[in-house]
């Protein structure tokens, strides 16, 4: 392997490991929606 290929392979490996380590942290940073915040509209408008 030439030096350029080794550098590119190392960069790809580092980026892959960084992505694998960072993905759980990114998944935990979202804001969950609680059930009392949701509005449920009736699907039909006829009177019972």
Buried (B, 14 or more C-beta within 10 A) or exposed (E): EEEEEEEEEEEEEEEEEEEEEEEEEEEEEEEEEEEEEEEEEEEEEEEE
